[in-house]
Amino acid sequence: MTENEQRPAGLLLAAGGGRRLGGRPKALLPYRGRPLVEHAVGALRAAGCTRVHVVLGAAADAVRERAELGDCVLVENPDWADGMGSSLRAGLGSLAGTGARAALVSLVDQPGIGAAAMARVIAAGSDETSLVSATYEGVRGHPVLLGAAHWAGVTATATGDRGARAYLKAREEAITLVECGDVARPYDIDTVADLKHLE
């Protein structure tokens, strides 16, 4: 197995429609002169993810046209309006058969979480049984490393906007926690007031 195959795949959930942002798709929010989705992909690559799958939903065609996503695998989630769980299911499904031993799951609307936190979480994983989560002052957040042995279980329980939360809650003792509050800020871009973080 090559080193690249041992590196976790990056799985970026970028399908949200920005309902509380007046229907502005989060992937296309401008950040440092480029769409937010490009920034998120760049952070995953800088953290060491050579394979990056991006789950698109709202305005997927516009994202394809306006964002430079290079050799990312673009996964369309027709059920994106059902919440993050459907995007996580679509993304993990797209990784099946790729040989990836783990997926580093990150969210497009958290630009304060960059490559440093992602690399820490990756470094704490070991194989396909790994479960690793970033924490911020002890509170679990993203990114989350899901070993391939967990993908089927996560897929079976990911509903609504809860993502992998139920699966992880049932396995709290198995999760390796990695404090990242010194290198990242875990805010979300959910409302118009949050847009100040992109200035």
Secondary structure, DSSP 8 states (H G I E B T S, - for coil): --HHHHS-EEEEEE----GGGTS--GGG-EETTEEHHHHHHHHHHHTT-SSEEEEE-TTHHHHHHHS--TT-EEEE-TTGGG-HHHHHHHHHHHHTTS--SEEEEEETT-TTS-HHHHHHHHHT--STT-EEEEEETTEEEEEEEEEGGGHHHHHHH--TT-TTHHHHHTTGGG-EEEE-TTT-------SGGGGGGG-
